[in-house]
């Protein structure tokens, strides 16, 4: 597969940083190699004696001496080698990519860093981009400066609809035969932000086949993979990637800590290499301390321990989903409609009788003590109005969820009455 056609001219002109390349070489150099190539600060001047992290009585991380020095020092751009190796094993265990040997991974500063970087090495001004509608708002924020043409594929309760995807691509290619064809399909397949949908396996196969037909790279942005509420783990696009066109983005933000800022980008080697070069010249690498802590915890947990932890996380958010849906049924029936989320952290609602929820939420809602996100933020075309609301059930208490839905009902009703005046 020729990946050069996917890389934008700006990225194709980017050269490696020799200092960063030698840092990568140092990670596999013979013991005793004298390294005088980089401007590494001397760890004797780091004002830390030790770092301790306690997960529970059995899982603790203690860093001092040379281990602490490594955790506070520069690391290769691809990531702290032991963690990177562990994450590649995790990818293989969970997804078994058919083209695993043709792929590589880079530890990212959360999945958002990977997403920004991938868009940064592929997109050009005015490119057509295939996205679901609604779509993760920060993905739009990253792409908007490129002034793309969004080929928006409406979602239903099961996510992106293959028949509509095919129709939109057929129409674009036939009416724009002499213009730029889309290069990427962006999708957030598990616990979709904002709708909470989980794309079923068969539907994913259809989408993948269409991506092959139109030679699209699939950006599988999947930070909620471990927050689905299904019996079985979803089958990923990566697991069916026989033509090496999927770039998978994962995150520890939802299962470890959002502030620890560790994620993983895994995809075709030429694409990951471009992401590495961009990272070399911008943020250098993910926090060394964060990477070492995550690695030590994963190492002590082992695969079974990590799985048990993700089961607890899943059960926690399933319970909170249930609380939110119960509160919505109690207070919002007749005022709004929704599909029950199958994953993630959000309830996506359509407010009945209103054309625009922006004023309702940003003015009346905030004044009444409730902060919700207007649906307009998740739409590729923000020049028109939308009757949707995204409500998060991740951190609000049981009482606050119930109280919030009462305020939401009061706000929706007052906005509807106001619209009639």
C-alpha positions as CSV (number, residue, x, y, z in Angstrom):
1,X,0.0,0.0,0.0
2,X,1.4,3.4,-1.0
3,X,1.1,5.6,2.1
4,X,2.9,8.6,0.5
5,X,-0.4,9.7,-1.1
6,X,-1.9,10.2,2.3
7,X,0.9,12.4,3.7
8,X,0.5,16.1,3.2
9,X,3.3,18.1,1.6
10,X,4.2,19.9,4.8
11,X,4.7,16.6,6.7
12,X,6.6,15.0,3.8
13,X,9.2,17.8,4.1
14,X,9.8,17.1,7.8
15,X,13.2,15.6,8.6
16,X,14.1,13.6,11.6
17,X,15.7,15.2,14.7
18,X,19.1,13.6,15.0
19,X,19.1,14.2,18.8
20,X,15.8,12.4,19.1
21,X,16.9,9.6,16.8
22,X,20.0,9.0,18.9
23,X,17.8,9.0,22.1
24,X,15.9,6.1,20.5
25,X,19.3,4.4,19.7
26,X,20.4,4.9,23.3
27,X,17.4,2.8,24.5
28,X,18.8,-0.3,22.7
29,X,22.6,0.6,23.0
30,X,25.1,-1.8,24.6
31,X,25.5,-1.3,28.4
32,X,28.2,1.1,29.2
33,X,27.8,3.2,26.0
34,X,29.0,6.7,26.8
35,X,26.2,9.1,25.7
36,X,27.5,12.6,25.0
37,X,25.2,13.5,22.1
38,X,22.1,15.0,23.9
39,X,21.5,17.8,26.3
40,X,20.3,15.6,29.1
41,X,20.2,17.4,32.4
42,X,22.1,15.7,35.2
43,X,19.7,13.7,37.4
44,X,21.9,14.7,40.5
45,X,20.3,18.1,40.1
46,X,16.7,16.8,40.1
47,X,15.1,17.9,43.4
48,X,13.4,14.6,44.1
49,X,14.5,11.7,46.4
50,X,11.6,9.3,45.6
51,X,8.2,9.0,44.2
52,X,5.5,6.7,45.7
53,X,2.2,5.8,44.1
54,X,-0.2,3.4,46.0
55,X,-3.1,1.8,44.0
56,X,-4.1,-0.6,46.8
57,X,-2.5,-2.8,49.4
58,X,-1.0,-5.0,46.8
59,X,-0.1,-2.6,44.0
60,X,2.4,0.1,44.8
61,X,5.0,2.0,42.8
62,X,8.2,3.1,44.5
63,X,10.8,5.0,42.5
64,X,14.2,6.1,43.7
65,X,17.8,6.0,42.5
66,X,18.4,5.0,38.9
67,X,14.7,4.0,38.4
68,X,13.6,7.5,39.5
69,X,16.3,9.1,37.3
70,X,14.9,7.3,34.3
71,X,11.4,8.3,35.1
72,X,12.5,12.0,35.3
73,X,14.7,12.0,32.2
74,X,14.1,12.3,28.5
75,X,12.8,9.2,26.8
76,X,12.5,8.2,23.1
77,X,9.8,9.9,21.2
78,X,8.1,6.5,20.5
79,X,7.7,6.1,24.2
80,X,9.3,4.5,27.3
81,X,10.4,1.2,25.8
82,X,9.0,-1.1,28.5
83,X,5.6,0.6,28.4
84,X,5.5,0.7,24.6
85,X,6.3,-3.0,24.5
86,X,3.5,-3.7,27.0
87,X,1.0,-1.7,25.1
88,X,1.8,-3.5,21.9
89,X,1.2,-6.8,23.7
90,X,-2.1,-5.4,25.0
91,X,-3.1,-4.4,21.4
92,X,-2.3,-7.9,20.2
93,X,-4.2,-9.6,23.0
94,X,-7.3,-7.5,22.6
95,X,-7.4,-7.1,18.8
96,X,-5.0,-9.5,17.1
97,X,-4.4,-7.2,14.1
98,X,-4.0,-9.3,10.9
99,X,-1.1,-6.9,9.8
100,X,0.5,-6.6,13.2
101,X,4.0,-6.9,11.9
102,X,3.4,-4.1,9.4
103,X,2.3,-1.8,12.2
104,X,3.9,0.2,15.0
105,X,2.9,2.2,18.0
106,X,3.7,5.5,19.7
107,X,2.9,6.4,23.3
108,X,0.8,9.6,23.1
109,X,-0.1,12.4,25.5
110,X,-3.6,11.0,25.7
111,X,-5.5,10.0,22.6
112,X,-6.1,13.7,21.7
113,X,-2.4,14.2,21.0
114,X,-2.5,11.2,18.6
115,X,-5.6,12.6,16.9
116,X,-4.1,16.0,16.5
117,X,-0.9,14.6,15.1
118,X,-2.6,12.2,12.6
119,X,-4.7,15.0,11.3
120,X,-1.6,17.2,11.2
121,X,0.4,14.9,8.9
122,X,-2.5,14.0,6.6
123,X,-4.9,16.9,6.1
124,X,-4.5,19.8,3.6
125,X,-6.6,22.9,3.3
126,X,-10.0,22.1,1.7
127,X,-9.7,18.3,2.0
128,X,-13.0,16.3,2.1
129,X,-13.2,14.3,5.3
130,X,-15.7,11.6,6.2
131,X,-17.1,12.0,9.7
132,X,-20.2,10.7,11.6
133,X,-22.9,13.2,12.5
134,X,-22.9,14.0,15.4
135,X,-19.2,13.8,15.9
136,X,-16.7,14.3,18.7
137,X,-16.5,18.1,19.1
138,X,-12.7,18.3,19.6
139,X,-12.1,16.3,16.4
140,X,-14.0,19.1,14.6
141,X,-12.0,21.7,16.5
142,X,-8.7,20.2,15.3
143,X,-9.9,19.9,11.7
144,X,-11.7,23.2,11.4
145,X,-8.5,25.3,10.7
146,X,-7.9,23.2,7.6
147,X,-11.3,24.3,6.3
148,X,-12.3,20.8,5.3
149,X,-15.4,19.7,3.4
150,X,-17.1,17.5,5.9
151,X,-18.8,14.5,4.3
152,X,-21.1,13.9,7.3
153,X,-22.7,10.5,7.7
154,X,-25.8,10.5,9.9
155,X,-25.8,8.1,12.9
156,X,-28.7,6.1,14.2
157,X,-28.8,4.2,17.5
158,X,-26.1,1.9,16.3
159,X,-23.7,4.6,15.0
160,X,-22.5,5.4,11.5
161,X,-24.8,4.0,8.8
162,X,-23.0,2.1,6.0
163,X,-25.7,2.6,3.4
164,X,-25.6,6.3,3.9
165,X,-21.8,6.3,3.9
166,X,-21.8,4.5,0.5
167,X,-24.3,6.9,-0.9
168,X,-22.4,10.0,0.2
169,X,-19.1,8.7,-1.2
170,X,-20.7,7.6,-4.5
171,X,-22.3,11.0,-4.9
172,X,-19.0,12.8,-4.0
173,X,-16.9,10.8,-6.4
174,X,-19.3,11.1,-9.3
175,X,-19.8,14.8,-8.9
176,X,-16.2,15.7,-8.0
177,X,-14.3,13.4,-10.3
178,X,-11.6,16.0,-10.9
179,X,-11.3,17.2,-7.3
180,X,-9.6,15.8,-4.2
181,X,-11.1,12.5,-3.0
182,X,-11.3,12.0,0.8
183,X,-8.3,10.3,2.4
184,X,-9.6,9.6,5.9
185,X,-12.7,8.3,7.6
186,X,-12.9,9.4,11.3
187,X,-15.0,7.2,13.6
188,X,-15.4,7.0,17.4
189,X,-16.9,3.4,17.5
190,X,-17.4,2.5,21.2
191,X,-19.6,4.6,23.5
192,X,-19.6,7.2,20.7
193,X,-19.1,10.7,21.9
194,X,-21.8,12.2,22.2
195,X,-24.4,9.5,21.4
196,X,-23.2,6.5,23.4
197,X,-23.6,4.1,20.5
198,X,-21.5,1.0,19.9
199,X,-21.2,0.1,16.3
200,X,-22.0,-3.6,15.8
201,X,-19.4,-5.9,14.2
202,X,-21.3,-6.5,11.0
203,X,-21.8,-2.8,10.5
204,X,-18.1,-2.3,11.0
205,X,-17.3,-4.9,8.4
206,X,-19.5,-3.0,5.9
207,X,-17.9,0.3,6.8
208,X,-14.4,-1.3,6.4
209,X,-15.3,-2.7,3.0
210,X,-16.4,0.7,1.9
211,X,-13.2,2.2,3.2
212,X,-11.3,-0.4,1.1
213,X,-13.3,0.4,-2.0
214,X,-12.6,4.1,-1.7
215,X,-9.0,3.7,-0.3
216,X,-9.7,5.5,2.9
217,X,-7.6,5.4,6.1
218,X,-9.8,4.7,9.1
219,X,-9.0,6.7,12.2
220,X,-10.4,4.6,14.9
221,X,-10.5,6.9,17.9
222,X,-11.6,4.6,20.7
223,X,-11.0,6.1,24.2
224,X,-14.2,4.5,25.5
225,X,-13.4,0.9,24.4
226,X,-13.3,-0.3,28.0
227,X,-16.5,1.6,28.9
228,X,-18.9,-0.3,26.8
229,X,-21.9,-2.0,28.5
230,X,-22.2,-5.0,26.2
231,X,-21.6,-8.6,27.3
232,X,-18.7,-9.2,24.9
233,X,-15.9,-6.7,24.0
234,X,-16.6,-5.0,20.7
235,X,-14.7,-6.2,17.7
236,X,-12.5,-3.3,16.6
237,X,-11.8,-2.1,13.1
238,X,-8.1,-2.9,13.8
239,X,-9.0,-6.6,14.3
240,X,-10.4,-6.8,10.8
241,X,-7.7,-4.7,9.1
242,X,-6.4,-7.0,6.4
243,X,-5.2,-4.1,4.2
244,X,-3.3,-2.1,6.9
245,X,-5.4,1.1,6.8
246,X,-6.6,1.5,10.4
247,X,-4.9,3.9,12.8
248,X,-6.2,3.1,16.2
249,X,-6.1,5.6,19.1
250,X,-6.4,4.4,22.7
251,X,-6.3,6.3,26.0
252,X,-5.7,5.6,29.7
253,X,-7.7,8.7,30.6
254,X,-10.9,6.9,31.3
255,X,-9.5,3.9,33.1
256,X,-6.4,5.3,34.9
257,X,-6.6,9.0,35.2
258,X,-7.3,11.9,32.8
259,X,-4.5,13.9,34.3
260,X,-1.8,11.3,33.8
261,X,-2.1,12.0,30.0
262,X,-1.1,8.6,28.5
263,X,-2.5,7.1,25.3
264,X,-1.3,5.0,22.4
265,X,-1.4,5.4,18.7
266,X,-1.1,2.1,16.7
267,X,-1.2,1.8,12.9
268,X,0.7,1.4,9.7
269,X,4.5,2.0,10.2
270,X,4.8,4.8,7.6
271,X,1.9,6.7,9.3
272,X,3.3,6.2,12.8
273,X,6.7,7.3,11.6
274,X,5.2,10.6,10.4
275,X,3.5,11.0,13.8
276,X,6.9,10.3,15.4
277,X,8.6,13.0,13.3
278,X,5.9,15.5,14.2
279,X,6.2,14.7,17.9
280,X,10.0,14.9,17.8
281,X,9.8,18.5,16.8
282,X,6.9,19.6,19.1
283,X,6.3,17.9,22.5
284,X,9.3,15.4,22.2
285,X,7.4,12.6,24.1
286,X,4.8,11.8,26.6
287,X,5.7,12.5,30.3
288,X,8.4,10.0,31.3
289,X,7.1,9.9,34.9
290,X,3.5,9.1,33.7
291,X,4.8,6.4,31.4
292,X,6.9,4.7,34.1
293,X,4.0,4.8,36.6
294,X,1.6,3.3,34.1
295,X,4.1,0.6,33.1
296,X,4.8,-0.4,36.7
297,X,1.1,-0.7,37.5
298,X,0.4,-2.7,34.4
299,X,3.4,-4.9,35.1
300,X,2.2,-5.7,38.6
301,X,-1.5,-6.2,37.6
302,X,-0.6,-8.4,34.7
303,X,-3.2,-9.0,31.9
304,X,-5.7,-10.5,34.3
305,X,-5.4,-7.7,36.8
306,X,-5.9,-5.1,34.1
307,X,-8.9,-6.9,32.8
308,X,-10.4,-7.0,36.3
309,X,-9.8,-3.3,36.7
310,X,-11.6,-2.5,33.4
311,X,-14.5,-4.6,34.5
312,X,-14.9,-2.5,37.6
313,X,-14.7,0.7,35.5
314,X,-17.3,-0.7,33.1
315,X,-19.7,-1.7,36.0
316,X,-19.3,1.7,37.6
317,X,-20.3,3.6,34.5
318,X,-23.1,1.2,33.6
319,X,-24.6,2.0,37.0
320,X,-24.3,5.7,36.4
321,X,-25.8,5.3,33.0
322,X,-28.8,3.6,34.6
323,X,-29.1,6.4,37.1
324,X,-29.1,9.0,34.3
325,X,-31.7,7.1,32.2
326,X,-34.0,6.6,35.2
327,X,-33.8,10.3,36.1
328,X,-34.5,11.2,32.4
329,X,-37.5,8.9,32.3
330,X,-38.8,10.4,35.5
331,X,-38.4,14.0,34.6
332,X,-38.0,14.4,30.9
333,X,-40.5,12.0,29.4
334,X,-42.6,14.1,26.9
335,X,-40.0,16.9,26.8
336,X,-37.2,15.0,25.2
337,X,-36.3,11.7,23.5
338,X,-33.2,9.6,23.6
339,X,-31.6,6.2,22.9
340,X,-30.2,4.4,25.9
341,X,-26.3,4.7,25.8
342,X,-24.5,1.4,25.2
343,X,-21.2,2.8,26.3
344,X,-19.3,5.9,27.3
345,X,-20.2,8.7,29.6
346,X,-23.0,10.6,27.9
347,X,-26.8,10.8,27.3
348,X,-27.7,12.4,24.0
349,X,-31.2,13.9,24.0
350,X,-33.4,15.6,21.4
351,X,-35.5,18.3,23.1
352,X,-39.0,18.3,21.6
353,X,-40.6,21.5,20.4
354,X,-37.3,23.5,20.2
355,X,-35.2,24.2,17.1
356,X,-32.2,25.4,19.1
357,X,-30.9,24.4,22.5
358,X,-27.9,26.8,22.6
359,X,-29.8,29.7,24.2
360,X,-31.7,27.3,26.4
361,X,-28.5,25.9,27.9
362,X,-26.0,28.8,27.7
363,X,-28.4,31.4,29.2
364,X,-31.4,29.9,31.0
365,X,-29.7,26.7,32.0
366,X,-26.6,28.2,33.5
367,X,-28.7,30.8,35.4
368,X,-30.7,28.0,36.9
369,X,-27.6,26.1,38.0
370,X,-27.2,23.4,35.3
371,X,-24.4,23.1,32.8
372,X,-25.0,20.9,29.8
373,X,-23.5,21.0,26.3
374,X,-25.6,22.1,23.4
375,X,-25.8,19.7,20.5
376,X,-24.5,22.3,18.0
377,X,-21.0,21.7,19.2
378,X,-21.0,18.2,17.7
379,X,-22.3,19.1,14.3
380,X,-20.0,19.5,11.3
381,X,-22.3,22.3,10.0
382,X,-22.6,24.8,12.9
383,X,-24.2,27.5,10.8
384,X,-27.7,26.1,11.6
385,X,-29.6,25.3,14.8
386,X,-30.1,21.9,16.5
387,X,-32.5,20.6,19.2
388,X,-29.9,18.3,20.9
389,X,-28.3,18.2,24.3
390,X,-25.4,16.2,25.7
391,X,-25.5,15.3,29.4
392,X,-22.6,13.7,31.1
393,X,-23.3,11.2,33.9
394,X,-19.6,10.5,34.8
395,X,-19.0,12.7,37.9
396,X,-22.3,14.1,39.1
397,X,-23.7,12.4,42.2
398,X,-26.9,10.4,42.3
399,X,-28.7,13.4,43.8
400,X,-27.2,15.8,41.4
401,X,-28.2,13.7,38.4
402,X,-31.8,13.7,39.6
403,X,-31.7,17.4,40.5
404,X,-30.0,18.2,37.1
405,X,-32.8,16.5,35.2
406,X,-35.4,18.4,37.2
407,X,-33.7,21.7,36.2
408,X,-33.3,20.5,32.6
409,X,-37.0,19.8,32.5
410,X,-37.8,23.2,33.9
411,X,-35.4,24.9,31.5
412,X,-36.7,23.0,28.5
413,X,-40.3,23.8,29.3
414,X,-39.6,27.5,29.9
415,X,-37.6,27.7,26.7
416,X,-40.5,26.1,24.8
417,X,-43.0,28.6,26.2
418,X,-40.6,31.4,25.4
419,X,-40.3,30.3,21.8
420,X,-44.1,30.5,21.4
421,X,-44.2,34.2,22.6
